[in-house]
């Protein structure tokens, strides 16, 4: 189990823990299957709910889903970006254990271990605090005209498709 970073003493700002975020977290936790991507997504949603390390508390989670056995997506509103932002992260984003900045510009604040497959809880915490919770995005946004979501992270030729209604 990863060790949380020491949280700095920040001015208490009201959190943006939405009802939809609570529903998503509850739904994920109640589903029996606990594979790598589901465990990582639950850790990400939980960290966004509680963390004071970055501005994660100022993010409003609108949707989140598992995207296969080694990936997940989250759609959110950030105080630093206009409109809805989506991120897709995969196990491959944590491929190099010797670098702090990964191939897809993922920052490792929490040690994901040295195993072939990174620790899913630490992976989720890293996505929550250093991808979603940090101001801005680490890469170009690709706007999906149909959904209105601007995506970043590990994207293929086709952008992710939102699984649930906002």
Secondary structure per residue as TSV (DSSP state, phi and psi in degrees):
chain	resnum	aa	ss	phi	psi
A	1	X	-	360.0	129.1
A	2	X	-	-67.6	158.3
A	3	X	-	-100.7	126.7
A	4	X	-	-63.0	148.8
A	5	X	-	-69.8	152.5
A	6	X	-	-64.6	130.1
A	7	X	-	-91.1	125.2
A	8	X	-	-66.6	155.7
A	9	X	-	-76.1	103.5
A	10	X	-	-104.9	156.1
A	11	X	-	-61.9	135.3
A	12	X	-	-72.4	114.3
A	13	X	-	-111.9	138.2
A	14	X	-	-56.1	135.0
A	15	X	-	-79.4	156.6
A	16	X	-	-108.5	54.0
A	17	X	-	-83.6	99.7
A	18	X	-	-82.1	162.6
A	19	X	H	-60.8	-38.1
A	20	X	H	-64.0	-40.7
A	21	X	H	-59.6	-45.9
A	22	X	H	-61.9	-42.8
A	23	X	H	-62.8	-44.9
A	24	X	H	-60.9	-45.6
A	25	X	H	-62.7	-45.6
A	26	X	H	-62.5	-43.2
A	27	X	H	-62.0	-47.1
A	28	X	H	-62.4	-42.3
A	29	X	H	-69.9	-26.7
A	30	X	H	-85.2	-18.2
A	31	X	S	-74.6	134.6
A	32	X	S	-64.5	-38.1
A	33	X	-	-71.1	125.1
A	34	X	-	-124.0	65.8
A	35	X	-	-81.2	-177.8
A	36	X	H	-57.9	-51.0
A	37	X	H	-67.9	-36.9
A	38	X	H	-66.9	-43.0
A	39	X	H	-62.0	-42.9
A	40	X	H	-64.5	-41.8
A	41	X	H	-66.5	-42.6
A	42	X	H	-59.6	-44.4
A	43	X	H	-61.7	-40.1
A	44	X	H	-63.2	-49.1
A	45	X	H	-63.1	-40.8
A	46	X	H	-66.4	-41.2
A	47	X	H	-65.9	-39.0
A	48	X	H	-63.2	-30.5
A	49	X	H	-74.5	-32.4
A	50	X	H	-117.7	-21.8
A	51	X	-	-66.0	144.7
A	52	X	-	-122.8	12.5
A	53	X	S	-71.2	-42.3
A	54	X	S	-127.3	-157.6
A	55	X	S	-89.5	26.5
A	56	X	G	-55.8	-34.3
A	57	X	G	-67.8	-14.7
A	58	X	G	-94.3	1.8
A	59	X	-	-94.8	134.8
A	60	X	E	-103.6	111.8
A	61	X	E	-77.1	126.9
A	62	X	E	-103.4	-30.8
A	63	X	E	-164.2	155.8
A	64	X	E	-161.5	145.9
A	65	X	E	-158.3	158.1
A	66	X	E	-79.6	135.7
A	67	X	-	-120.9	64.7
A	68	X	S	97.0	-178.0
A	69	X	T	-71.8	-13.8
A	70	X	T	-135.3	26.0
A	71	X	E	-153.0	156.1
A	72	X	E	-146.5	161.2
A	73	X	E	-125.2	151.0
A	74	X	E	-141.0	140.2
A	75	X	E	-116.4	133.1
A	76	X	E	-150.8	166.2
A	77	X	E	-110.4	126.8
A	78	X	-	-108.3	146.6
A	79	X	T	-69.9	-6.3
A	80	X	T	-110.0	-3.7
A	81	X	S	-130.4	144.4
A	82	X	S	-79.8	142.1
A	83	X	S	75.8	-165.3
A	84	X	E	-88.2	138.0
A	85	X	E	-119.1	139.3
A	86	X	E	-121.0	145.4
A	87	X	E	-129.5	142.0
A	88	X	E	-123.8	126.4
A	89	X	E	-125.2	142.6
A	90	X	E	-125.5	163.3
A	91	X	G	-56.4	-31.1
A	92	X	G	-66.0	-18.9
A	93	X	G	-66.1	-17.8
A	94	X	G	-109.6	32.2
A	95	X	-	-67.0	-34.9
A	96	X	-	-103.3	114.4
A	97	X	T	-77.6	-10.7
A	98	X	T	-97.6	-1.7
A	99	X	-	-116.8	144.2
A	100	X	S	-81.2	-31.0
A	101	X	B	-107.1	123.7
A	102	X	-	-84.7	173.6
A	103	X	T	-51.6	-42.0
A	104	X	T	-97.1	26.3
A	105	X	-	66.5	26.7
A	106	X	-	-82.1	131.5
A	107	X	B	-93.6	136.2
A	108	X	-	-105.8	96.7
A	109	X	S	-88.7	-30.3
A	110	X	S	-107.0	132.2
A	111	X	-	-64.9	121.1
A	112	X	-	-92.7	7.1
A	113	X	-	85.6	177.9
A	114	X	S	-112.9	7.7
A	115	X	S	-70.9	164.3
A	116	X	S	-57.2	-40.6
A	117	X	S	-103.9	125.3
A	118	X	-	-66.4	154.3
A	119	X	-	-59.7	123.1
A	120	X	H	-67.5	-31.5
A	121	X	H	-68.0	-49.6
A	122	X	H	-62.1	-38.3
A	123	X	H	-59.2	-49.2
A	124	X	H	-60.6	-40.6
A	125	X	H	-63.0	-41.9
A	126	X	H	-61.6	-43.9
A	127	X	I	-62.1	-45.4
A	128	X	I	-62.0	-52.2
A	129	X	I	-80.3	-40.7
A	130	X	I	-108.5	-10.0
A	131	X	I	-103.8	-61.4
A	132	X	I	-78.2	-41.5
A	133	X	S	-80.7	-18.4
A	134	X	S	-81.8	147.6
A	135	X	S	-59.6	134.5
A	136	X	S	78.3	-169.6
A	137	X	-	-127.3	156.4
A	138	X	S	-98.4	61.3
A	139	X	S	155.1	172.8
A	140	X	-	-70.6	145.4
A	141	X	-	-90.0	139.6
A	142	X	E	-111.4	115.8
A	143	X	E	-85.9	131.9
A	144	X	-	-99.9	106.4
A	145	X	T	-60.4	-37.2
A	146	X	T	-65.3	-41.8
A	147	X	T	-98.9	-19.5
A	148	X	-	80.8	7.1
A	149	X	E	-93.9	135.6
A	150	X	E	-97.9	119.1
A	151	X	E	-102.4	152.2
A	152	X	E	-152.1	174.4
A	153	X	E	102.5	-143.1
A	154	X	S	-89.6	91.8
A	155	X	-	-112.1	140.6
A	156	X	-	-91.2	-160.2
A	157	X	S	-65.7	-38.4
A	158	X	S	-97.9	135.9
A	159	X	-	-74.3	153.9
A	160	X	-	-59.7	153.9
A	161	X	-	-111.1	127.2
A	162	X	-	-60.0	132.5
A	163	X	-	-92.1	-28.9
A	164	X	S	-127.5	162.4
A	165	X	-	-78.4	147.9
A	166	X	-	-67.5	360.0
